């Protein structure tokens, strides 16, 4: 089950200080507020879609942070690299897993466009 998977052991041995949790919490909260403002203002559908997707990621990161799961890779349960979190505190995969996910997504996209071409 997906829920169980999220609750298994991982990055909790890292100290809050090591993970810069307070800094990330503040940054995520500010980002969430900004995104909500953008969504409230309305406008361009593509921008709304992008903002909503990012807001979900940001809120999920805050949820994980409150439960001591922040900085833990969802796939391999290893640590998400510090530089990844500094760039995107809402990241849910470590560099290696993100690379694997990117390849899978690219393949899925390529398959979709092949199907479209064949149709
Ligand atoms: Zn990983």
Boltz pocket constraint, residues with backbone or C-beta under 6 A from the ligand:
constraints:
  - pocket:
      binder: B
      contacts: [[A, 73], [A, 74], [A, 75], [A, 76], [A, 77], [A, 78], [A, 79], [A, 93], [A, 94], [A, 95], [A, 96], [A, 97], [A, 98]]
      max_distance: 6.0
